[in-house]
Amino acid sequence: MNVRAGSASDIGQVREGNEDSFLVLAPLYVVADGMGGHRGGEVASSLALETVQRMFQAQQGTLAEQVTEANKAVFERSQQDRSVAGMGTTLTAALVDGDRVHLAHVGDSRAYLLRGGELSMLTEDHTLVHRMVMEGEITEAEAETHPHRSILTRALGVDPSVQVDETDVQVASGDRLLLCSDGLTGMVPDGQIREILETTSDPQDAVDALVRVANRAGGIDNITAVILDFDEGGIERSDTTEAQVPHQATVERTAPRVEPPRRSDITVVGVPIPEPPPKARSRPPVRADSRAPARRGRGRRVGIGTGLTVMIGVLAFVGLRGYLDSQWFVGVSNGRVAIFRGIPAEVAGIGLNSVVVETSIPAEDAQALPFYRELGDGITAPDREAADAIVQQILDDVASAQPAGS
């Protein structure tokens, strides 16, 4: 079976960096979507792919074993390097073997098969809302717009071990396989993806079109896609045979910038993945007009200097106050789980946060679970709703851990 590949990754319209990575190393193709802050996500996805690539080229283990080793590598790095603590990544891999494709999958990146005009999803999202759909709590339509649709229940690097989904798919001439991050599927509905895959014959042109459409729809996340086209013959190696860690394509940008719905900054249910709060925009220094006469009275110079200092202080305070009021995290107050506004930090002994809600959940019960051992350091959230969701998850996990009848 011949394989023609197209691939691209783009930063999108909103993110400051690309946390996605992809690997095109025929017959192996992988997409990964990192999380845990700009640096953490980038490190997680690239480290995972570097591990898989190294083992694949050394012919060590099966695809699932390579993914398992990637999980170990990311987890150990996050434990050793505090700057990327709590990082993780999704991963969806396809290994072509004749007319069969072996898939290995963790997270909410996806694999699709287009055959005869029909688009089928080959992987299962490891997300909170998908679990809610499976349990009948919400419908699939409701899941598409659910505020917690990006909260993962499984990812690489957040635990010492991980369960890897494996699937074998038999392909035929004319089939088209798509691997992609949720930066594509979160922006472009399946129907439009199917239309582009069906009407754009060249795989690279099709990938570029998907990225372009996702950006036009808002591009609120990084966008990565790999397309494989199959026809009769032997395996044809792709021209690109190295990891893209990450690769950033040039695409048309027309949509306005909007605030991204981040992966709740805890992206894995029960496993906090803190992300450092974004840096406040620096303000230009206020300075005296350089054209002013040099000869001034000493008292006037002191007065101007004092006035400028006060002005700078006021502006800095207003900017900091506005920033802190937009930040949320879940932490510990008076021995109980609590929701805070601000950031979990101090400056000169002054806390940069305030308690909004102090729950009845004992902090020691939550911290007894491996997921919440670092609760005292704070689990950041993008808004109050996400903070409430974290508290609810802690409550559920604590209740599940209690012995029956206690």
N, C-alpha and C positions, 0 to 999 in steps of 0.2 A: 504494500500500500504506500503510494507516494504521499508525502506531507508537505504542504506549502504553508508557511507561517507568516503572520503579520502581528506586530506588537507595538504598543505605545503606552506611555505613562505621562500624566500631566498633573501639575500642581493644583489645577482648578482655579476658581475665581476668588477664593477667600483665604485658604490656608497660607501660612508664611513659609512653609517648607513641604516637601514631598515625603511622606512617611511610607508610601507604597514602594515595593520592589518587585521585579519580575525576572524570571530566568528562562532563556530560550537556548537550550542545549540539546538539540535533537539526539535521541527521541524523547527527551525530558523537557517539560514545560511547566512553569510554576508562577503563581501570583500570590503575593503576600501584602497584607495591609497592617502596618504597625500602629501601635497605640501606646499612650503613656507620656504624651508631650512630644514636642517636635523632635528633640534629640533622642528621647527614649524610643519613640515609634520608628524612627529611621534606623537606629541601632538594632532593634528587635527584628524588623523585617529583613534587613540586609544580613544580619548574623544567621538567621534561620536559613536563608537561601545559600549563603556561603557554606554552611554545614551540609546541607543536602547536596550541593554541587560537589564538594570535596569527597563525600562518601560515594556518590554516584560514579564519579570519575575513577575512584579507587576500587569500584565494584564491591563495596562493602554493604551488605544487608539488603533487605527488600525496601521498596519505597516507603512503606509504613514504618519500618525500622529507622530509615533515614529521617523521617519526620519526627519520630520519637526522640532521636538524638538531637535534632534541631531544638526541640522543646527543652531538653536538658541544657543545651548550650545557652539558650536565652535566659532560662531560669537562673543558672549559676552566675551568669554575668550580672543579672539584676541584683543578686544577693551580694556580690562583691563590689559593685560600683554604685554608690548611693545616688549619684547623679542620674542614674537610669533605673532606680529602684521601682518595682511595680510595672515595668514595661511588659508588653506582650505583642502578639501578632496573630492574625489569621493566616491561613495557608491553604491553597488549593492547588494540587499538583496532578499532572497527567503524564503517564508514561506509555508511549506508543510501542506496541509489540505486534507487528504485522497488522492484522485486521481487528485487533483488540486494543482497547485503551484501559489502563488501570488507573483509577482515580484514588487519591488520598486527600482527605479534607478535614479541616478544623476551623470553626468560626463562621463568618457570614460572607466571605467571598464566595463566588458561585461558579459552577460549571453548567453550561447549557449545550444541548445538541439540537441542531437544525437539520431536519430530514423531511424531504417532500413538502416543504412549506410549513411544517409543524415545529414549533419550538418547545423543547422539553427541558425542564430543570433537573439536573442529575444529582445535585447535592442538597443537603438539608441545612437550613440556617440554624446555627447553634445560638439562638437568641431567646430572650425572655418572651417576646411577643409570639414567636413561633410556638414555644411551649404552651402559651396561653391559648393559641389557636387549636393545638392538638388536644388540649384538655377541655375545649368547648367554651372557654371563658369569653373569647371574642371571635369575630369572624375574620376571614382573610382580608376582606375589604377594610375592616377597622384596623387591622394590623399594619396596613400600608401607611396610615397616618398617625399611628399610636405614638405618643410623646417619648416612650421608652423603647422604640423599635431598634435602637442601636446598642442596647445593653446586651452583652454577650453572656452566654452560660458556659462557653468553652472557648479557650484560646491557647496558643502556644506560649510558654514561658511564665505562666502565673502559678503553676504548681510543679512539683518535682516530676510528676508523670501526667500524661494526657491520653485520653481515648481518641484514636484516629479512625474516622470513618473510611471504609474502603469499598469501592465499587468497580466492577468490570463491565465495560460497554463494548459490544461488538459494532464496529463501524463498517460502512459500505462506501463504495465510490459515490461521490456527490455529497457526502455528509460534511457538515461544518460544525466544529467544536469551539465554544467560546469559554474562556476563563476570564473572570473579571472581579474587581474589588467592588464594594458597595457604593463607591463614589459614582459608578455608572448606574447600577440598578436603583439607587436611591433617587436618581434624577430622571431616568428614562424608563417609562413603562415597558413591560415585556412585549407588548404589541408593536411598539416603535422599534425596539431592538430587533424583533423578528423581521420587520419590514426592511430595515437596513441590511441585515444579514442576507436576506433573500434577494435584494435588488442590486447589491454592490458585489460584483464578482471577484475582484482582487482582494485578498485578505488584508493587505496593508491599507488599501483604500477604505475598506470596511471598518477597520480599527480606528483610522483617523476620523471617519464620519461619526462613529460612536462617541469618541472623545469630544468632538466639536459640538454635537447635540447636547451632551451632558453639560458642557460649559454654557451653552446658550440657555439651558434650563435653570442656570444658577451656579453650577459648579461649586457647591458648598463643601465638597470634600475632594481629596486627590482622586484621580480617575486613572485606572489601569485596566488594560484589556489585551488578551492574547487570542488570536484566532488561528485555528488549524483547519485546513481544507484537505480532504482525502480523495485520492483517485487511485485507480489500479496501478500496481507496480511495486518496486522495492522501496524501502524507507529512504527518503531524500533528505539529507541533512540541510538544516537552515544555514543561511549565510552568517547569522548572528549566533555565536557559540560561547557567550559569556554572560555572567549575571549582570543585570542592570540594577544598580544598587545606590540610589534609585535612578531611573532614567526619566528625563523630563522632555516631553515632546513639545514642539511649537505648534500651537493651535490658535484659531481665531477666538478672540475674547470680545463678547458683545454684551453679556449680561451684567447688571449692576452688582456690586459687591454687597453681600448680605452676611449677617452673623451666622456662622455654622452651628448646627446642632451637634456639639461634640459628643463623643461616646460617653456622656455622663461623667467622664473622668474617673469612673469606677468600672467601666465597660464590662467586667465579668461579674456576674451575679455572685455575691458572697466573697469576691476576691477584690479588695480595693486596689485600684491602679491609679494612684494619685498623680496629678499633673501639675507642675509648678504653675502658679497663676501668671497670666501674661504680663509682660513688663508695661508699666504705665508709660504713655508717650511723653518723651522729654519735652519741656517747654523751652523756647529760645531764651537765652539770658537777656534780662533787661539791662540796658546800658545807657549812659549819658550820651547825648548827641556829640559826636566827635568834632563837629564844626563849632562848638561853643567856644567862646574866648578862654584862653588858658589862664588869664589872671583873674582869680576869684578870691574873695575873702575866705579865710580858713573856716570861719563859722559856717559859711554857705556850703563849702565842700562837705563838711561834716553833716550838715542838714540833708544835702542831696544823698549822701551815702546812706544815712540812716533811713531816709524815705524809700530808697531803692531796696534796701534790705528788708524793710517791712513789706513792701509790695511783693517782692519775690517770695517771702514767707507766706503771705496770704494766698498768692496764686498756687504755691506748692500745697498748702493745706487744703484748699478747695479741690484741687485735682486729686489729691490722695483720698480725701473724704468721699468724693464721687466714685472713685475706683473701689474703695473698700465696701461701699454700699451695694456694689454690683456683684460682690463675691460671696460665695456660700461654702460651708463645709460642715461635716458631721464629726463631732469629737466627744470629749468627756467633760462634764460639769458636775461638781459635787458627787462624783462617783456614779453618775448616770449618763446614758447616751443623750446627746443634745445636738440641736441644730444651731449653728453660729452664722452670723453675717460678718464678713471680713475675711482675713486670711489667717491661718494658724502660725503666727509669727509675732515676735516682739521687737521693738526698737527702743534701746535705752531703758529696758524694763517695762515699757508700756505696751500692752497687748493691742494688736491691730484687729480686734474682733469684739463682738458682743453676743451674748446668748440670746437667741430668739425663742427657742422652745427647749425645755428640759423634760425629757420623757421619763417614764417610769421604768425603763429598761436598765437593770444594773449593768454598769460598764464591765464589771469583772466577768459577768456571764457572756457578754459579747467577746471580750478579749480572751476568754478561755478557748474560743474557736480559732483555728489557725488563720481563717480568713481575716479576722479583725484584731490580730495582735498589735497592729500599729495604729489602732483607733485613736490612741492618745496623741498621735502626730497629726490627726485630722485626715478625713477623706473628702477631697474637694468635689464640688458639684457646680454645674454651670448656672443653676437657678434654684429657687425655693422648691419648685415641683420635683426636681431631680433629688434634692436633699431629702424631701419627704419619702421618695421612692427608696432611697438608701436606708432610711430608718425602718421602713416597712419590711425591707429585705432582712435587716438585722433581726427584727422582731420574729419574722418567720423562721430564720435560721436558729435563733436561740430556742424557740418553741420546739422545733424539730429535734434539737439536741437534748432536750429534757427527757429523762426516763419516763416511760408510761406510768400514769397515775401519780406523778409528782406534782 
